[in-house]
């Protein structure tokens, strides 16, 4: 009996260690709230430190806005890559500080003499924050040393602050119909995951119409969902009118300790009006990628962005890099006029 109790205890501890909720996520969409010294910049969804312009005897930082930590905060996970040019000097350091009521605590320090840290595209660094539960803090990401010339770049792609909650249901995603006809039932599969440390049951999964906030369908769940366990639920909606819209899912529980992750991303839906349309897309942007796809994150041309939108909406179209002589057969013509190089 004692052995069984010990095994159960080990299993529960393992569950607790893995059951964490991303309480705060910084993906550097903008620089709002950040204080940036020279050679630091936020662009293209990343925070970066650059060696140029060369600065001698430097001490340069990027400081975050204030962040209120929950009482049960666990750690911070940084996704980063430190690219070193030269290890000849032993005076260059990368550091992360936590600022709490004016006092600084060094969380991490790395010497450039050890060479590059991580891999291009990012490697995770996990640091304990449990001693600062309930505090309002800032993070100072610091570089200092004899010369910035010994660096190439320090890229921080994102960071996440995790907390430990007893009850936390999260909607992990929604997939389903993107093109349906009037009177045709559409279906969407919603993934719900228990990020809390305790089993959870008696919750409701709902499907909403984005424009009107109309409840389209719901499922009441009585079965237990264990920590780190996921379950998929299928919801339905039969539209009565032709329109372009978005649906989203919501998980609802009276016990839930954290509601910021209860809503799914929107799922685009086109209800077909049964009209025959002839569409032309004239790709006239010189094949220069200047747009970042907000969902995928890659750099694309304007024509690619337009094509993805039409594909998602279920439209058939013709795509040319030249303009046909006769346009009479087209009902809709899209012309992309992105960056154009006259040379």
Number of C-alpha atoms within 10 A of each C-alpha: 6 7 8 9 10 11 12 12 12 12 12 14 13 12 18 19 12 14 23 25 24 19 18 15 13 15 15 18 14 14 16 10 10 18 14 19 14 15 19 21 18 20 11 16 17 18 23 20 26 18 18 14 10 13 17 12 12 15 17 20 22 22 20 20 14 14 13 14 21 19 15 18 24 24 20 22 18 19 20 24 22 24 20 19 16 15 16 12 13 12 15 22 17 17 16 21 18 21 18 15 10 9 9 15 13 12 13 14 13 16 17 24 16 12 16 21 17 15 13 12 11 17 17 15 14 16 15 14 18 18 12 19 16 13 15 14 21 20 22 23 21 19 23 18 20 16 17 25 16 21 24 17 20 21 21 23 21 19 20 18 24 24 24 24 21 20 21 27 29 24 24 19 18 22 16 17 17 21 16 19 18 17 13 12 13 19 16 21 17 25 20 24 21 27 29 29 24 19 18 23 16 14 20 15 22 21 26 19 18 16 10 8 11 11 14 17 16 18 14 13 14 11 11 14 22 17 24 18 14 16 13 15 15 18 19 16 19 16 16 12 12 15 14 15 16 16 24 22 30 20 25 18 17 9 14 18 13 16 14 12 16 19 19 20 15 17 20 19 20 20 24 17 13 9 6 9 13 14 18 21 21 19 23 21 19 17 17 16 17 13 16 16 15 9 6 7 11 11 16 15 22 25 27 17 16 16 19 13 13 15 13 15 17 16 16 14 17 12 15 13 15 10 14 9 6 7 11 6 10 13 11 12 14 14 16 18 13 18 15 11 9 5 3
